Each structure stands twice: as structure tokens, then as C-alpha cells.
Amino acid sequence: MALKNVIGIDHAVIMVKDLDKAAENWKRLGFTISPRGTHSAHMGSGNYTIMLDPDYMELLGVLKETEHNAPARAYLAKHGDGIERIAFTAVDSAEGAEEIRARGFAPIGPTDFERPVTLPNGTVSAAKFRTFQWPTAEAPGGVRIFACQHKTRETVWIPELMTHANGAKRLRQVLIVTPEPAKDAAQLSRMIDRETRNEPDGAVAVPSGADRADFVFLTKDQLGKRYPGVPLAGLSERGGAGLVIAADLAKAEKVLGANGARSGQAICVAPAAANGTLLAFVA
């Protein structure tokens, strides 16, 4: 039975070594970037968000070393920039934590935190969250997962931030490379109580829930065959590799220019040009 309090992918977290440079880079790729946010002293991190509908992407950087961000720092030291974790939307984080506990996973949290938000009219409000995590060791394909309850959606999904020059609309897939797609997909399947689905090319998908994006586990070779001609330099053999984004392709092609390349039915940005993340824009 699927989890009642976890309803699909909420956002993808892209860890970056230089937060401000990463934001400038994604602006060049045609994304509208939120003002920089600063998390609590306990978290020691800051972010920029790229708001879509119903999901988003988050550029996350370490501002000060803390115990809380030790796993993120370890990821950066080993992999460099890239997709470090994926968040699910939580209806109720406290109840969601108990749901995964009942399935044998000791939850971390729930934890409440907030960050200041400057609204388009110049006033300052706050974005408030309650999150819980699956155990850190449970990272299918090397990608950690957690769930995020938005207590103030109106300060996160701000209309002025949701229109992008490159035509980006929403996430369709999170691509995770691994030498053992079936094994890692099965692990995620157990963690979120969702069935796996075999893809024609040997990849294994795990729907995240509702009408949200799917996880797709595949080998690096399979990824290369899906997106021929796109350099995959810098991607590890196991870890978060890319995001498939529904978009207006005419806008994407025009805005991306030399940063984008046609690959089959997609317009792609190589990982080296998007902070370790393959971006595949699709109709």
C-alpha cells in the first residue's frame, strides 16, 4: 500500500560548491532564479530555487560547516556538483515519519525550519517547512531521499518566479545512473511502497506518485544511448545524473543556443554545463 503522506517528487536538490556562481550559470540557461535564501545556523546552508509546477529544483550550497550538512559536504568532496538528494511532497511530515517507521525505516525528524523570503513587492516573509528523512544509509543509486511538508506554499511558489525564458514547465523524470538499475530501483520501491516498471531499453522506472515525476534507474551506457551525442563527462558510475523537464521546445532551443544540443526528441544540456546535471528538455 502506497504511503498516504508522501505524494510524489517535490523537488530535486543539486549540491554546488559555489552557490552564487551556480545561480548565475542557471540564469544563463534561461531559468528564472529566486533571491538567495539562507537556512538556519544549524543547517549552515543557503539556496536558490527554480520554481516549476507542481515541483521545482533547488541549488544548495554549504555556507558554514555544521554536523547537519556533513553528508552534503561528503557528497561534494566525492562527486563535485550534482543531484545529491530528492525531496517528496509530504502532506504531514509527522505522520509520514511514522508511516516509514512502520515499514522498518527509522526516520530522521520531523524537523521544522524556515528561511526568510523577499517577496516581489519588497516585503520580507518566511518559507516554513517540516521535513523528515529516510535513514542516510538508505540512498538508492547513491541518492538520498527525504520528504518536505510546505507550511507556507505561497512564499515558495511565487508566480513571478514560475515563468522561464527557456520554456521549462515541470519535472518529468529524475535520472539515476547505477551499475545495478534493478537492484537500486527495488530498494526505492521498498522505501516508498511503489511498484517498479521495466523500460524497453533495460532501465527501471519507479513512479513517485500522483502525477509527479518518475525515477528512472539506468546504467551510464544506457543513459548515453538515450541521449546520443551528449557528453557525459564528469558523471560518476552511480548517482543522480539528470532531470527530464517538460518545456516549450522552441523557447528552449532559442534560449539555450550553444549550451543546448538536439538529441533525439530532446534538447539537452550536458552535465558539464549545468553543475553536474544532464538537463533534457522534452515536449
N, C-alpha and C positions, 0 to 999 in steps of 0.2 A: 504493500500500500504506500503510495507516494506521501511524502511529508506534507502536512497540512499548512505549516507555517513557513515553508520555503517554496517560492513560486517562480523560480527561473532566474536566469542570469540578470543581474542588476548592473554591474559594471566590471570592466577589465582594468586591473592595476598594472601600469607599466612603470617599473622602477627605473630611475635615471640617476646618474651620478651628478649631473649639473642641471638642476631643476629649471633655472631661468633660460639656459641655452636650449633645453628641450622644448620649452614653451615656444620660443622663437622659431624653432625648427618646424613644429606642427602648424604654426601660423603660416609659414611659407608653403606648407602643403595644403593650405586652403581651409583650415579649421578655425572656427571661432573659439577663442580660449577665454575661460573665466579669469577674473582677477585672482592673483595668488592667494591661497588660503594657508593659514598656519594652524597646526594642530596643537594640542596641549603639550606642556613641558614633559609630561610622562611619555607621550608618543614621540616627541622630538622630530616631527616630520612636517613637511609642507606639501601643498599640491596645487595643480591646475586641473580643472575639469573640462571635458569636451562633451557637451550635452547633446544627446540624441533623444529618440522617443521610441520605446519606453526605457532606454538604457543609456549608458554613457561610457566614456573612457576617462581614466584618471592618470595623470602624470604625477608620480610620487617621488619625493626626494628626502633624504635624511638631512636635517638641519643641525641636529645635535645628537651625539651618540647616547642612547638610553638602553636599558635592558629590553624594553618593549620592541625596539627596532633592530635588535641583534639579528633575527632571521633575515630581515631585509638587507642588512649590511653584508651578511654572509653571502646572500644571493649575488649582490653587486660585485663582491670580491671574486666570486667564482665565474659568473656569467657575463658581467657587464650589464648594460641596459637591456631591458626586455620585459616580457609579461611574467610577473612574479607570482601573482595570485588573481583569483576570480571571485567576485562577490555575487551572492544570490540576494534577491529581494526577500526580506523577512517580513511577514505580517506581524508577528510578535516574537521578538528575539528570546524572551524568557521561555515561552512555550516551545519555540523551535529548539532551544538548547536541551530541553527535557525530551523532545522527540528523538534527537540523535543519541542522547544518553540511553534511552530505551532500546536503541538498536546497537548498543555496545560501544559507542564512541564517547569518550569523556570530553564534554565541551569545555572550551576556554571562554569564560564570560558567562552571562552577558556583561558587556562593558558600555557605559554611557560616555559619550564625549561630544564636543561641539567645536566649531571654528567660526570666527567672525566672517560675515559676508557683506560686502559693499554692494548694495542694490543699484540698479540703473539710475534711480533718482538721487543717488548720492548718500542716502541714509545707510546706516550700518545695522544689520540684524545678525542672526546666527543660524547656522545649519546644525541641527541636532540629530544625533544618531544613537542607536543602541545596537551593538554588534555581538555576535558570538562566532567562535571559530571551531572547526573540527581540529583534532589533535595535530600539532605541527608535523609530526612524522607521517601523517596521512596526506600525502601530496601526490595524487595520481599523475603520472607523467612528469613529476617534478614541480607541479603547480599546486600551491596551497589554495584552499577554498575557505570562505567564511560567508556569513550572512549578515545583511545590513538592514535594519529597520529605520526608515526615514521618518523622523518625528516632525520634520518641517520641510515637506516636499517643495513648498512654494519658494524656499530660499536656495534650492538646488536646481530644480527645473525652471529656470528663469527664461521666459520666451525669447528675450533678446539674445540669449546665448545658444539658441537651438537651431539657428539657420546658418549653414556653412557654405562658403563660396564654392567648395568642391562638390556640393550636392549630397553630402553624406546625410543619411536618414536614420539608420538603426543598425545594430549588430545582427548578423545572420549566423555566423559561426565563430567559435574560438578554436584555432588550430593548435594542436599539441603534438610535437614530434616525439617519438619514442621507438626504440628497437622492438618493443612488445606492445603493439596497439591493443590487442585483445585483452591482455592482462591488465593494462592500466585502465582501459575502459571499464572492465569488470569491477575494478576497485572503486571507481567513481560511481558506478551503478549501485554498488552496495551502500556507499556513503549517502546518496541522495534518494535511494529507492526508486530508480528509474530504469527501464529496460534499455539494453543496448540495441543498436541496429547496424547490421553489416552493410558497408557500401560496396558498389561494384568493383572498385579498384583495390579492395582489401582493407581499406580504412574502416574504423569502427566508430560510429556516432553514438552519443548519449544525449538525447533531448533533455534540456534543463527544466522544462515545464512550461505550461500555458502556451503562449505564442512567442516565447522568448528564444534566444539563440541556442543553437546546439553546440555541444563539444564534439570535436572530431579528432580522434587519435589516429596518427598515421606515421609511417617511417619517414625519415628525411628524403629518401629516394622517392617515395610516393608523393611527398609534397612537391618535389621537383617536377614530377610528371604531371601533376595537376596544374602547375604554373610554369610551363616551359619558357625558357629564356629569361627567367627572373633570377638574378644572382642570390644565392642563399648564404653567402659568406658571412661568417660570424655567428650563425645559428649553431647551438650545441646539438648533440645527437638526442638529447632528452630534455624537454622543457617547453614552455609556451613559445610558440613560433609565429603566430599571425592571427589577424582578425579579418573576417569577411564582412564587408559593410555594404548594405543596400544603399544605393545612391542614384542620382541623376548622372548617367554616364557622360552625357555631353558636357555637363559642367565639370565633372571630374577630369575629363581629358583636356579641357581647355585650361583649367587652373593648374593642374599638375605639370603640364608641359614636359620638360626633360626629366622631371622626377618620376613620371609615370610611364609605364610601358604596357602595350596591349599584350595580353596572354590569354589566348582562347577567348572566352566571353567576358573576361575581367580586365580591368585596368589596374595594374599593380605598382606598388612602391616597394622597392627592395628593402630588406631589413636594415641594411647599412644606412639608408636614407631616412629611416623612421625609428631611430633609437632601439634597434634590435627587434623590430616588429614588422613582419611582412603585412602589408595592407593590400587587400584585394577588393576593389570596388566592383560591385555587380548590380545589374538592373533589378 
